[in-house]
Amino acid sequence: MALNLVLFGPPAAGKGTQAKRLVAERGLVQLSTGDMLRAARASGSELGLKVADIMDNGKLVSDDIVIALIEEQLDTQAGAPGFIFDGFPRTIGQAEALDSVLKNRGESVDSVIRLKVEDASILGRIAARFEEQGRKDDNPETFKIRLDAYNKDTAPLLPYYSAQGKLTEVDGMADIETVAASISEVLDRLASPKGQPKQGFFARLFGSK
């Protein structure tokens, strides 16, 4: 059975870096809503044409369409060891929809990991990068709006998953290796049967050699 992980983290928190490590080291599949929407649009499929029409008209893609894209990926990559949900869910309604989709497959969200960071530090990092590189998406004022929106959207989801006993907070201000080790500890603990020594994730899935 696949491991389903929701990875929360604001822009510039290092979430993408950690997701890429999990893909490379554990074979998990990263399901980024932004990537899926762009791929669907480029595919020319019936669903992709709907996405293109909505985006071209400056509208938000509905939860139903995003869920359909997720289901499509779950089917396409059914043999994967697990999935990382990136950028979804963002609301309670989306979380409930994801729970329903997974339940119909006999699965569930197994773990929710939040990279906890200090807004002031993130904003300082972005301001410095903007001065050095001048990237438009690093404009401090624009970034602050994105950060505020993330915090507002994510806040209701934390008690939702905490009530299910699935939420773990990791210090996202630590260095990359320390954050990666903390995430690995969470996943290894999840993969280990209660009362037995903790094993690596692949050892649990495929048996130790």
Secondary structure, DSSP 8 states (H G I E B T S, - for coil): --EEEEEE--TTSSHHHHHHHHHHHH--EEEEHHHHHHHHHHHT-HHHHHHHHHHHTT----HHHHHHHHHHHHHHTTTSSEEEEES---SHHHHHHHHHHHHTTT----EEEEEE--HHHHHHHHHHHHHHH--GGG-HHHHHHHHHHHHHHHTTHHHHHHHTT-EEEEETTS-HHHHHHHHHHHHHHHHS-TTS----HHHHHH---
